[in-house]
Amino acid sequence: MASGTLYLVATPIGNLGDITLRALETLRHVDLIASEDTRHTGLLLKHFDIQRPQMSFHEHNERQATPRIMQLLEEGQSVAVVTCAGTPGISDPGFVLVREAINAGMEVTVIPGPSALVMALVLSGLPVHSFTFRGFPPHKPGQRRHFLEADRDSPYTLIYYESPFRLRKLLEDALAVFGDRRAAVAKELTKIYESVRRGPLSELLANLEETPKGEYVVLVAGKDVE
């Protein structure tokens, strides 16, 4: 029996109109959808009148769920992996499963789509030719400082994801570690309250709202970048 195909399907990061025709076609025809949040994905499927079975596949059960998905692929079934937003595997579950599928000789492909880090980079006004995506910084202050210090001398644009609850701390630590470099803070990309603020880190920190809300991408210029 021929093995099935594993699809990594990118989904909208906010605006549902950003979903691609290939993503819709894939979700309509796979045997199973492995979702980071089945309720969230259920709303997406309902919006586009797609009725396919789901299973839970998130950061806390990825290693346990991977063998089940591998078995389905070995049986010839097709499986789509989706996260709450964006591309699976990018600061979201997917890496462990992809590695297992590749090692087993399975067919793996990506249905591309929205990406917050790429959109934020293009909108930031910072150099785009070389960049380093660092994902979510550690929560603890000491670990976060150490995390930032690893890139202090990097000449590349640095990109971070951050929650509203730790945004101020990240900007404070970035200012302390990098100095007052050019930076940008992108908020709620593709959504109604989308905004991008640009300027020195000190200015972005001074103008930060008292209680930040939404999802953020923080970008910092590389060392010695004008």
DAWO-V399091 format. One record per backbone hydrogen bond with DSSP energy under -0.5 kcal/mol. NH is the residue of the N-H (numbers start at 0). CO is the residue of the C=O. Records with the same first field share a line. If there is no record, write none. Layout:
BEGIN
NH: CO + CO
END
This chain:
BEGIN
3: 72
5: 106
6: 4 + 78
7: 108
8: 6 + 80
9: 7 + 110
10: 85
15: 13
17: 14
18: 15
23: 19
24: 20
25: 21
26: 22
27: 23
28: 24 + 25
29: 25
30: 77
31: 77
32: 52
33: 31 + 79
34: 32 + 54
35: 81
40: 36
41: 37
42: 38
43: 39
44: 40
45: 41
46: 42
47: 43
48: 45
49: 44
51: 49
54: 32
56: 34
60: 57
61: 57
64: 60
65: 61
66: 62
67: 63
68: 64
69: 65
70: 66
71: 67
72: 68
73: 69
74: 70
75: 72
76: 71
78: 4
79: 31
80: 6
81: 33 + 79
85: 10
88: 92
89: 86
90: 88
97: 93
98: 94
99: 95
100: 96
101: 97
102: 98
103: 99
104: 101
105: 100
106: 3
107: 105
108: 5
110: 7
111: 109
118: 114
119: 115
120: 116
121: 117
122: 118
123: 119
124: 120
131: 156
133: 131 + 158
134: 158
136: 160
143: 139
144: 140
145: 141
146: 142
147: 143
148: 144
149: 145
150: 147
151: 148
153: 150
156: 129
157: 219
158: 131
159: 217
160: 134
161: 215
163: 213
165: 162
166: 162
169: 165
170: 166
171: 167
172: 168
173: 169
174: 170
175: 171
176: 172
177: 173
178: 173 + 174
180: 178
182: 198
183: 218
184: 196
185: 216
186: 194
187: 214
190: 187
193: 190
194: 186
196: 184
198: 182
200: 180
203: 199
204: 200
205: 201
206: 202
207: 204
211: 208
215: 161
216: 185
217: 159
218: 183
219: 157
220: 181
222: 153
224: 221
225: 223
END
